[in-house]
Amino acid sequence: STAISAVAKAGQWRSALGLLEHMRKEEIHPDAVVYNYVISALSKGGQWDAALRLLQDCLDIPDQLPQTSTFCTVIKCLGDNGEWEKGLGVIGTMELKGVTPDSEVLTVMIDALDNCKQPLLAQQMRDKIK
């Protein structure tokens, strides 16, 4: 995870994805931290669609849901890239999987809505936290 952290911080999303794929081929099971680093690198590279695919990969792992931090990282990525609607979709996916979005998730979504100039929706989310 140290190598993925380094390339993610540098915004080298292709390298981060390559290292993740290498881990999978070696049957090393990445944890939430690794996924979050890769998603962060994808965000810096404007690759929000790849971040969504990676989240879907996480959701497809049998008997294991992504951690809240992974959902938050994807929502932040989407908000940073102007895809706030897709962030709401991630929250919908969480709910479908039986995961109630906590205040951390809602706060990240509020930030995404604020960044994307959606004040009414942001206020609706704030009201959910109260």
C-alpha positions as CSV (number, residue, x, y, z in Angstrom):
1,S,0.0,0.0,0.0
2,T,3.0,2.3,0.4
3,A,3.7,2.3,-3.3
4,I,0.0,2.9,-4.1
5,S,0.0,5.8,-1.6
6,A,3.0,7.4,-3.2
7,V,1.6,7.2,-6.8
8,A,-1.8,8.3,-5.6
9,K,-0.4,11.4,-3.9
10,A,1.3,12.2,-7.1
11,G,-1.9,11.8,-9.0
12,Q,-0.6,9.0,-11.1
13,W,-3.9,7.1,-11.5
14,R,-2.6,4.8,-14.2
15,S,0.2,3.6,-12.0
16,A,-2.2,3.2,-9.0
17,L,-4.6,1.1,-11.1
18,G,-1.7,-1.0,-12.3
19,L,-0.4,-1.7,-8.8
20,L,-4.0,-2.6,-7.7
21,E,-4.3,-5.0,-10.7
22,H,-0.9,-6.5,-9.8
23,M,-2.1,-7.1,-6.2
24,R,-5.2,-8.8,-7.5
25,K,-3.1,-11.1,-9.8
26,E,-0.9,-12.0,-6.9
27,E,-4.1,-12.8,-4.9
28,I,-3.3,-10.1,-2.4
29,H,-6.7,-8.8,-1.2
30,P,-6.6,-5.0,-1.1
31,D,-8.1,-3.3,1.9
32,A,-10.2,-0.1,2.1
33,V,-7.0,2.0,2.5
34,V,-5.7,0.7,-0.8
35,Y,-9.0,1.3,-2.6
36,N,-9.2,4.8,-1.2
37,Y,-5.7,5.6,-2.4
38,V,-6.5,4.4,-5.9
39,I,-9.9,6.3,-5.9
40,S,-8.1,9.4,-4.8
41,A,-5.6,9.1,-7.6
42,L,-8.5,8.6,-10.1
43,S,-10.1,11.8,-8.7
44,K,-7.0,13.8,-9.2
45,G,-6.9,12.5,-12.8
46,G,-10.5,13.4,-13.5
47,Q,-11.3,9.7,-13.8
48,W,-14.6,9.6,-11.9
49,D,-16.0,6.9,-14.1
50,A,-13.1,4.6,-13.3
51,A,-13.7,5.4,-9.6
52,L,-17.3,4.3,-9.9
53,R,-16.2,1.1,-11.7
54,L,-13.8,0.4,-8.8
55,L,-16.6,0.9,-6.3
56,Q,-18.6,-1.6,-8.2
57,D,-15.7,-4.0,-8.1
58,C,-15.7,-3.6,-4.3
59,L,-19.5,-4.2,-4.2
60,D,-19.1,-7.4,-6.2
61,I,-16.8,-9.0,-3.6
62,P,-18.9,-11.7,-1.9
63,D,-19.9,-11.1,1.7
64,Q,-17.9,-7.9,2.0
65,L,-19.3,-4.4,1.7
66,P,-16.9,-1.4,1.1
67,Q,-16.2,0.6,4.2
68,T,-17.8,4.0,4.8
69,S,-14.5,5.6,4.0
70,T,-14.6,4.1,0.5
71,F,-18.1,5.4,-0.2
72,C,-16.9,8.8,1.0
73,T,-13.8,8.8,-1.2
74,V,-15.9,8.0,-4.3
75,I,-18.5,10.7,-3.4
76,K,-15.7,13.2,-2.9
77,C,-14.2,12.2,-6.3
78,L,-17.5,12.7,-8.0
79,G,-18.1,16.1,-6.3
80,D,-14.6,17.2,-7.2
81,N,-15.3,16.3,-10.8
82,G,-18.8,18.0,-11.0
83,E,-20.7,14.7,-11.0
84,W,-22.9,15.4,-7.9
85,E,-25.8,13.4,-9.4
86,K,-23.7,10.3,-9.4
87,G,-22.8,11.0,-5.8
88,L,-26.4,10.8,-4.9
89,G,-26.6,7.6,-6.8
90,V,-23.8,6.2,-4.6
91,I,-25.9,7.0,-1.5
92,G,-28.8,5.2,-3.2
93,T,-26.6,2.2,-3.8
94,M,-25.5,2.2,-0.1
95,E,-29.2,2.2,0.9
96,L,-30.0,-0.6,-1.5
97,K,-27.2,-2.7,0.1
98,G,-28.6,-2.0,3.5
99,V,-26.0,0.5,4.6
100,T,-27.5,3.7,6.1
101,P,-25.4,6.7,5.1
102,D,-24.0,8.2,8.3
103,S,-23.2,11.8,9.0
104,E,-19.7,11.3,7.5
105,V,-21.1,10.2,4.2
106,L,-23.8,13.0,4.2
107,T,-21.2,15.6,5.1
108,V,-19.0,14.6,2.1
109,M,-22.2,14.7,-0.1
110,I,-23.0,18.2,1.2
111,D,-19.5,19.4,0.4
112,A,-19.9,17.9,-3.1
113,L,-23.3,19.7,-3.6
114,D,-21.9,22.9,-2.3
115,N,-18.9,22.7,-4.6
116,C,-21.2,21.9,-7.5
117,K,-23.5,24.9,-6.7
118,Q,-26.5,22.9,-5.5
119,P,-27.5,24.8,-2.4
120,L,-31.0,23.5,-2.1
121,L,-30.0,19.9,-2.3
122,A,-27.1,20.6,0.2
123,Q,-29.6,22.1,2.6
124,Q,-31.8,19.0,2.3
125,M,-28.8,16.8,3.2
126,R,-28.0,19.1,6.2
127,D,-31.6,18.6,7.4
128,K,-31.0,14.8,7.3
129,I,-28.1,15.2,9.7
130,K,-30.0,17.2,12.3
